[in-house]
């Protein structure tokens, strides 16, 4: 179990055995996600009380961070070899097999695809994630228009 609280992963380092499942649970009011730094995949954003799980079967060290909060919210998982063969599990958490994990929904575990919008808790009334994205894109658009206008004015002076 890894909690996401106070914009930190708790614990931020974890050592497990191949075949173990890690569950990240958001204990913050802010949205979080888990992005693996080696390009091995990521979870979708999830909110307060929601979780995502991955089952690791490949030995190695997997560094990750919250894609929303960046390097200040990072962690790593070290997967040690199992003493015997790793049993396959049907209907459990998604199995993390580099380089392309395949999410398999499990009861009580939020596993979301990249093409799905964030799901807010039932008592939430705000879609601040979408509003925040809209504000960022509007700001970028205004900056581009300003730069194009300013550039054309400077070119006319020459």
Protein Blocks (a to p, Z undefined) as FASTA:
>chain_A
ZZdehhiacdfbdcddehiacddddfbfbdcddddfklnaccddddehiacddddfbgcd
dddddfklommlgcdddddddfbdcdddehiacddddfbdcddddehiacddfkbccddd
fkbcbdfklmmmmmmmmmmmmmmmmmmmmmmmmmmmZZ
